[in-house]
Amino acid sequence: IFRMAQPLNDIGGFLVDINNLLIVIERTIASTKLDSRYESSRANWTALLACEAFSVCVALAFAYLIHYQRKVVESASAIVALGIVTIIVLIFCHLYSAHRYKRLVGVNEKYQMREVEYLTRALIPACIVNALLRMFSNAMVGFFFCVFVILINIKMNLLVFRIILTINAAQWGMLVIALHQ
């Protein structure tokens, strides 16, 4: 059971990282395209479902690479890089929305831009903690595998790694909810 649960746990962790980037991209687009019909605008279900399908495919690909191709270092490095790119785009989006808010005059547009700014402000700490926990867990696993492979039970090491990633997935939502105004 543990062998089958490992890829599922990783898929969930990767979905957090990929969806972070997609949310940031969506907020960036929202800050550049304010809709004057904000109250009556509908969700673009085609784009939403396509993005989620993309997220699931990428998460499945990473889980496959790690568990069946043994490309652990490459996959871990790609996920950390994804987290760093997410933070950079997020900071850009936050600064842009804060700057643009000051120049807007319409109440509806100001409200929309303020919402983008508030959400990006809440996302910044959550994404930073996410990236730091991801880096820490990857470094921990790498260190234990390289140095203590004989001395420490590898299953216990992987269990700690999975616990950290589960906490990481939970903290993201809690931090965003707590910090969003």
Residue pairs with C-beta under 8 A, 6 or more apart in sequence:
2 155
6 67
6 158
6 162
7 63
7 64
7 66
7 67
8 63
9 162
9 165
9 166
10 59
10 62
10 63
10 66
10 67
10 165
11 56
11 59
11 60
11 62
11 63
12 59
12 166
12 169
13 165
13 166
13 168
13 169
14 58
14 59
14 62
14 63
14 79
15 55
15 56
15 59
16 130
16 168
16 169
16 172
17 79
17 82
17 83
17 86
17 130
17 134
18 54
18 55
18 58
18 59
18 82
19 55
20 83
20 86
20 123
20 127
20 130
20 172
21 82
21 85
21 86
21 89
22 51
22 54
22 55
23 123
24 86
24 89
24 90
24 93
24 120
24 123
24 127
25 89
27 90
27 93
27 97
27 116
27 119
27 120
27 123
28 89
28 92
28 93
28 96
30 112
30 116
31 93
31 96
31 97
31 100
31 113
31 116
32 96
34 104
34 108
34 109
34 112
34 113
35 41
35 112
36 106
36 108
36 109
38 108
38 111
38 112
62 75
62 78
62 79
65 71
65 74
65 75
66 72
66 75
66 76
72 141
73 142
76 138
76 141
76 142
79 134
79 138
80 131
80 134
80 135
80 138
83 127
83 130
83 131
83 134
83 135
84 131
86 127
86 131
87 124
87 127
87 128
87 131
90 120
90 123
90 124
90 127
91 124
93 116
93 120
94 117
94 120
94 121
94 124
97 113
97 116
97 117
97 120
98 117
100 113
101 110
101 113
101 114
101 117
104 110
104 113
118 180
118 181
119 176
119 180
121 179
122 175
122 176
122 178
122 179
122 180
122 181
123 176
125 175
125 179
126 171
126 172
126 175
126 176
126 179
127 172
129 168
129 171
129 172
129 175
130 168
130 171
130 172
133 164
133 165
133 167
133 168
133 171
134 165
134 168
136 164
137 161
137 164
137 165
137 168
140 157
140 160
140 161
140 164
141 157
141 158
141 161
144 152
144 154
144 157
145 154
145 157
148 157
